[in-house]
């Protein structure tokens, strides 16, 4: 340092002394002001120690028997994961984009603050300079989101506290579980599942970069909202990853060349078993409350078999559509895009078009042109013709008689090429409703459930919530009581017009057969196989109605059943789940397993809150159950359910039809499962003359069982109905080898009625 001229130091000393005093004063003032600011705001700051027990709102997940997710319930879709579960690719993408200096700073970035301060002075606006830790503070604690100096100070103070108390790994994990990714998804795991249908740890570089890019503006950068902008932002993130050393130039280039391939638009997603999922949701809410259901992160293992559920969905859908087309004319669609004045033919986009197409899928199509013979339709970006043969079932010869340009119609894809539809036929949603329920005979587990044609149309569950007259499906309960009391398959009744006097103050009861015909002397077997009403009423009269009511209770019917003769014809009301459960006892040695749908419920830490197992109820004796099974096999071999015999499988079951064809039933079983089907309208009106259990409900049952047998059966080694040791088989003159409880079999000289 050069020496000062002589005398200069004495002159400067007072100045230096004064400057030192001023600087000291200024520093003290600044420190005091900073301290004052800190004390002023510190009192209002939330306690970060709350993070020691970090339990954000998380998703309740329903799982099928194979682990497949059936549905979610949440106010915020979030799955909390550990640091390692996030995966190095996604961690790198987030850090490179949101806070490259995260591992070096103490919660605040001086360079960011300086750059932002200059920008604020030039623009007159407060801009963001937030580190990842500051973002976490803003998202976790109630300090507001408005761009004010006060909020920024609080955010900075909280960030510093977070950095002092928690490790970088912990802070990053908090952040990754908390940040919003759009469409209700909070946290990286929920986002990875939403956009790509995989765990966060399994993402590719390009997928990780896509998620990291969304953080900046989920409402604008989501690939579901703006695919072009999302791609641009993703490639920016990839560039940042290369700059920060997470990717090589080659890796970045390769990733940037890939399209963004998502799992489909979230609005087009629906549970494969929506009625079952809602059934579970109601149970959970009743047991654990709304908060635990929607915020507690429960894991619910259910009994649902997804493969059988898919069979059930298809069987109900196809059969109801066939029935509707058989009974009703074509109905104009509810939506015409040109009538709404909010869109155009070119702009219309159905959420269903975001999903892949498959053979036989039923999808919306937009009518764009009409000729006398055909309609031009659009499915996504594909245009194709709908010729006259594609709508022949409407009995109209001209497309102009059916459609208007702009109509959004339903079509079934009949041919595809390269995953895109090339041919289709006209469909329409049916007016009729239907339900199907499958139960494991040995456990009571509900394997599949369809509660109606379309959950979006109606959430009312016709499998569990609807109570309808049972018709002839109740008759096996009557016949069980009879077998238990010594009647046999060869017991004889006279099928003829009959009148019963109930009481002096009531009119005479005069039951009729369904076909208004009378067969004279018939065996108990034939009466059941042909669903004769008169013999069944006579049987109830002989047994006494209270006896039959008691048997109904044994088989699980919960509603009050009046002890009237009319119960023989299924006048009492029941639900599909009740009657299906009742029939399962026949194939299970007389033991009815209480139906259940939840195997276990666990909290977010994995603690078991609930476990359910089989609950047996002895409905009837094993020998009686076998005799009834044998009789119900006859219904399929020779009776009203004979069309099911084409399945060539050990089956038993019974049709049911109520007065004026308002309800159609079929409930049947093999040795392993019992399946019940109901078809009707929500309001009690006829399905149409001749639409019986055999014509309306049985086709659904056959369709389902055929798929089930192909999927789970062994044609070379079919299962068997095992007879108890006291069952005796006797050949009859009719050619039937009949089953008897030992001691009730006829003498060798007996000749049964034809």
Residue, then its C-alpha position, 0 to 999 in steps of 0.5 A: x500500500x503506498x504511503x500517504x504524504x506527510x501530515x495526511x494521516x492526521x487530517x484523515x483520522x477524524x474522517x476515518x473515525x467518523x466513517x467508522x462510527x457511521x458504518x458501525x451505526x449503519x450495520x447495527x441499524x441494519x442488524x437491528x432492523x433485520x432482527x426487528x423484522x425477524x422478531x416481528x414475523x417470527x411470532x406469527x410463523x407456523x411451527x415447522x415441528x409439525x413436519x416431524x409427524x408429516x401426514x398429508x391427505x392421501x388416497x384411499x385405494x381399492x385393490x382387486x384380488x390381483x393387486x389391480x387398483x379398482x378405484x381411488x377416493x381422495x380430496x387430494x390424490x396423493x400417495x406418500x413415498x420415500x426418497x428412494x421410491x422417487x427414483x434418481x431420474x425424477x429427482x434429477x429432473x426436478x432439481x435441474x429445473x426447480x433448484x439446481x443449487x439445492x444441495x449447496x444453499x441454506x434455504x435461500x439462494x443469494x444469486x437468485x435473490x440478486x437477479x430477481x431484485x434487479x428484475x423487480x426494480x426494472x419491472x416494478x413487480x415482485x417476481x419469484x426467486x424461490x428455492x425448492x425449500x421456499x416452495x415447500x414452505x409456501x405449500x405446507x404452511x398457511x402464509x398466503x400465496x400473494x406476491x408481497x414483501x411480508x409473504x416473502x420474508x415469512x417464506x424465507x424465514x421458514x425456509x431457513x428453519x426447515x434447512x436447520x431442522x431437516x436434512x436435504x433428503x427429508x426436505x426433498x421428500x416432503x416437497x416431492x410428496x406435496x407438490x401439485x401436478x394437475x388433475x387432482x394429483x398431488x405428489x410425484x407418485x400420484x402424478x406418475x400413476x395419473x399420467x403414465x400408469x406406473x410408479x415414480x421410480x419406474x419413469x423414463x428420462x422423458x417421462x420424468x422430465x415431463x412431470x418436472x415440467x408440469x410443476x411450473x404451471x399444471x393448469x397449462x402445461x399438463x399433456x392432457x391440456x396442451x400437448x404441444x406446450x408440454x412437449x416444449x417444456x419437457x425438452x427444456x427440462x431435458x436441456x437443464x438436465x444435460x447442463x447440470x450433468x444428469x444426462x449426456x448429450x446423447x441421452x438428452x437427444x434420444x429422450x427429446x426425440x420421444x413423443x409424450x405417451x400418457x395412459x389416457x385422459x383422466x376424464x375418460x377413466x372409470x373404475x372397471x367395477x364402479x358399482x362395486x367400488x361405490x358399494x365399498x365406499x359406502x361401507x368404508x364411510x360408514x365404518x371409518x368416517x369421511x375424513x379417514x376415507x378421503x384423507x387417511x390413505x387407507x388400502x382396501x383389499x377387496x374380493x373382486x376378481x377383475x377377469x370375472x368382472x370384465x366378463x360380467x360387464x360385457x355380458x350385461x352390456x351385450x344382452x341389454x342392448x340386444x333386448x332393447x333393440x328387440x323391443x324398442x325403436x331407434x331413439x335419436x341421440x341426446x347430443x347434437x354438437x351443432x345444436x349447442x352453439x358451443x362447438x363445431x364439427x371440427x372442434x368436437x372431441x370425445x374424452x373416450x377417443x383418448x383411449x385405445x380402441x379394441x374389437x367390439x368396443x362401443x364408442x361415440x361417433x360424430x355424424x359429419x355427412x349424410x346420404x340416402x344410403x349411409x352416414x359419414x362418421x368421425x371417431x377421433x381423427x378417423x372418418x368412415x362410412x356407416x352403411x345401411x347394413x350397419x343400422x339394419x336393426x332399426x328397420x330403416x333404409x335411409x340414414x337421413x331417416x335416422x340421423x342429423x349432421x352433428x349427432x353424437x351416436x353410439x357405434x360398435x367397432x367391428x374391424x380395426x387396422x393399426x389400432x384404428x376403427x375401419x368398420x362399425x355398426x350402430x348401437x344405442x344405450x338401452x332403456x332397460x336395466x340389469x344386474x349381475x352378481x357372482x359369489x364364491x360358494x365356499x367363501x362368500x366372497x363377491x367376485x363380480x358385481x354389475x349394478x346397472x347398465x351405466x354407472x354414469x347414468x344411474x348410481x343406484x345399485x340394482x345388485x344390492x339396493x333394489x328389492x323386487x319380487x322374486x318370482x319362481x326363483x323363490x321356489x327352491x326354498x319351498x322345495x327345500x323345506x319339502x325335501x327336509x320333511x320327507x318329500x322326494x323328487x318322485x312325490x306326486x301332485x295334481x296340476x289342476x285349477x284350485x281354490x283356497x279359502x284363506x279366511x272369511x274376510x278375504x277373497x278366495x285365492x285362485x293361483x294360475x300357471x304361467x301358461x294357463x295350462x294344467x298337466x294333471x299328475x306331475x312329480x315334484x321334479x317335473x313341477x320344479x323343472x317346468x316351474x309349475x305354480x299350482x303344485x308349488x302352492x299346494x306344497x306350501x299349503x301342505x307344509x304351512x306358510x310359516x314353515x317356508x318363511x322360517x326356511x327363507x330366514x335360514x337362507x339369509x332373506x332379511x326382509x319380513x316375509x308374510x306367511x301367505x300362500x302367494x309366497x310360493x310364487x315369489x311374491x316376497x321381495x328380495x335383493x339380487x345379493x340375497x337370492x344369489x347367496x341363498x342359492x350358493x348354499x345348495x352347491x356348498x353342502x347346505x352351508x351359506x357363506x355370508x357374502x362379503x366384499x372387503x378382505x382387509x383394510x390397512x392404514x397408511x402405515x400398514x396397520x391392519x384395521x379390519x380383516x374379514x373371513x368366511x362366515x358360515x351359516x347352516x341353511x339346510x342339511x347337506x343331504x337335502x342340499x344335494x337333492x336340491x342341487x340334483x333337482x336344479x340340475x334338471x332345470x337346466x337339462x330339461x326345464x326352463x333353463x335348458x338353453x344353458x345345457x349347451x355349456x356342457x358343464x355341471x350346472x344347476x339353476x332356476x328361472x324367475x318371472x314376475x307378473x306382467x313380465x316386470x322382472x326377469x331372473x336367473x340364478x344358477x351355480x356350478x360347484x364353485x360359484x353362484x351367479x345371479x342375474x336380474x333384468x327389468x326397469x327401475x319403475x315396475x313396468x313390463x319388459x314386453x310380452x314373453x320376456x321371461x327369465x329364460x329369454x331376458x336374464x338367462x342369456x346374460x348368465x350363459x354369456x358370463x358362465x361360458x367366459x368363466x368356464x373358458x377362463x377358469x374351467x378344465x373341460x377334461x376334468x370338470x368339477x363335481x357336486x359331491x354327494x353325501x354318504x347317505x345319498x342313494x341313486x336310483x334309476x327310474x323308468x323315465x331314464x332319470x337317475x334320481x337322488x334320494x336321501x337314504x330311506x326315502x327311495x322308492x321300492x324297486x317296483x316303483x314306476x315314476x310318472x313321465 
